[in-house]
Amino acid sequence: MVKILEMGYCCRRRSKMERSNASDNMVSHIVAAQQEGIRTVRSCNSCDFSSDPDVCICLVTWNMNGQVSYEDLAELVGSKRKFDLLVVGLQEAPQKSISRMLQATLAETHALLGKAIMQSVQLYVFGPKDSELDTKELKVDKQSVGGLGGLIGRKKGAVAIHINFRGIRMVFISCHLSAHAHNVEERNSQCRHISHSLFTKSKHWNPYAPPAQLTVWLGDLNYRLQGIDNRPARKLIRKDLHKMLIGKDQLLQEAERGEIFSGYCEGTLKFKPTYKYDVGSSDYDTSHKVRVPSWTDRILFKIEDADKVKAILRSYESVDAIESSDHKPVKAHLCLKLNPNQDQ
């Protein structure tokens, strides 16, 4: 079952009882959270706040398949940059300096605030020029999940950036999880390991620091379609009926079982599955493997407490014009608003 919320809002609102009796209710709260799953959010064209949002974020994830060009990066970030922060998560990034290429592409409007790199898994956060005073508490971390992928330039694991921007504490995580349809439990385990390990093993880690108010996972999570063969899946996609495949999505199934991403939100999967394409085209895989198309590339977000921060999802889409990889990039536009009547 897919849970759908109206008007782009997504939050985890803590009740008065939870806030005042957190320790007494810990067990029941954990059980309830495990059954929550990923909530699907409809995007809306405007920020339905009473005043301007405090922060608008453009989120991008792309498995680059080891290829890059200035033209693709320009297409990826766009020319109408109606956002404050740009967060770019990359997987299978080539050895070229993506950082310099992105900075050159964004030179007129944005500057690099932070980056986290673990071989081919990379993450960049850009903010408006002269926004240094808005930026505090910037920290980076990384977590490998093993395997031999690093030897062939396809490292598995995650990199993360923690940042306080305009008074909102945020964590962004770019990840690349294990491939192949049958490795569902392995991906689940990697998600949990990454989640429990990031920012907790540093000598500077403060266990009493307030949690992030926004957490975003973006990347090639590699969850596939399950319970449908290649031919009927492609037939539905050709007829623009790919929404009928959402119930076959492993990520949503595993979240519904309480295995991963409890309390997270995701936009509606209106776009076609983003993997696997023939490089240089928008045709699905014609190799001898003929893989079943899947939504491997995702952006998930979680608001810790809607009493303090409200979020509206403006858009969630794939960038089909880019054809240099066997994956299509995915973008989301998220706007945040602080509640000035709540303590931070």
Disulfide bonds with the S-S distance in Angstrom:
Cys10-Cys265 1.13
